Amino acid sequence: MKAISLFRKTSHQESGFYALFLTNRIQMLYYMIVMPSALVQPYMLLAIVAMGIASQFCLYMLSKWFATPYSAQGYKGFEKLFGKTGIKMLALASLPFLLFKISFISISYAAIMQQFVFPSMDREWHIVFPFILSCYFALFGMENMIRFVTVVFIGTIGIFFLYIPFFLVQSNSIHELYPLIPIGPEPFSWKSLLLVFSSFSGPEFLIAISYWLNPQQKMLKYLTIANTISVVEYLLISIAALLFYGSKYLPTIKYPNLEMGRYLQSPIFERVDIILISAYMFSVLYSIALFLLMIYGASRFLGKTKTSTTRIGLIFSSCAAMAVTLPISIWFWEPGLEQAFWLDLQMWAGSASYLLVPLLVWIAIKRKARKTL
């Protein structure tokens, strides 16, 4: 096929808002649907605030990378900081995380689509069609994908406003949010804390696309705003679920937010929950397309980086990701196992990458600064 420049850069304007939109939308993926069923006690809402503060610490380390001249140099910046061997090791280590993240998101949303929208269609078709659309989006290149996040943000940020009616129900009582102070010897489950912290993960992958974000000293401001918006969204949605279901009934609901959508009434649309799922899928398609470009870029680091990017190379990377996702869905994603194993695995993987990747880069920057003195 004809060679194209999937990773070209033609724009040099300030793009802090792109980083803000990317950070917020990546943080608000699958977890915003399942988190309320894990935070079933009112005092557990404090975990969102606490892990939001921990997320801010990770974003602070991430901002140190954006403030260095290396982040604006693309591959050359990584080579100066880690060396050629280090780049290959990092690219090789990132591939399993990216593949698993794509697989987890794709299968999780495919299960939602099968349950709420097209129950008679096999789950695998709900994986194949979004993959094809995401691959099509990715063919527009990294620069266009980053710009497109503005449309994704505007089109999906209004979702949580739909939950405002649940705060206005006359039967709601402030007593539903008691106790605000935990009672008992185990105030928080460590797994709940891990779930919340991993829900804020994803911004660490911005390191791989910092070249197109035109790094700047003020990037911490935009990352902080995005993190704050995510905390507010998680809090509002979780409080709405607590008020609607109550602490005793909430743990029995697998997808509280989507089930709540069935109770929303509209004079135009009969099934508002389908509108919610479609809006969720909008973010999913975009995220998968972005991760597919990252996989293709990481695979090029393992080979000859000087060769031109091609559509066939990106399509091959997309097929490889789908070849990993489909077997997991067919043979290993069994009822009950997705919560007992795959969700736990994603919690550990997301938490580890969110903590270790910014920390590794921050340490590398410090060591490089000492050598140059």
Buried (B, 14 or more C-beta within 10 A) or exposed (E): EEEBEBBEBEEEEEBBBBBBBBBBBBBBBBBBBBBBBBBBBBBBBBBBEBBBEBBBEBBBBBBBBBBBEBBBBBBEBBBEBBEEEEBBBBBEBBBEBBBBBBBBBBBBBBBBBBBBBEEEEEBBEBBBBBBEBBBEBBBBBBBBBBBBBBEBBEBBBEBBEBBEBBEEEEEBEEEBBEEEEBEEEEEBBEEBBBBBBBBBBBBBBBBBBBBBBBBBEEBBBBBBBBBEBBBEBBBBBBBBBBBBBEBEEBBEBBBBBBBBBEEBEEEEEEBBBBBBBEBBBBBBBBBBBBBBBBBBBBBBBEEEBEEEBBBEBBBEBBEBBBEBBBEBBEEEBEEEEBEEEBBBEBBEBBBEBBBEBBBBBBEBBEEBEEEEE
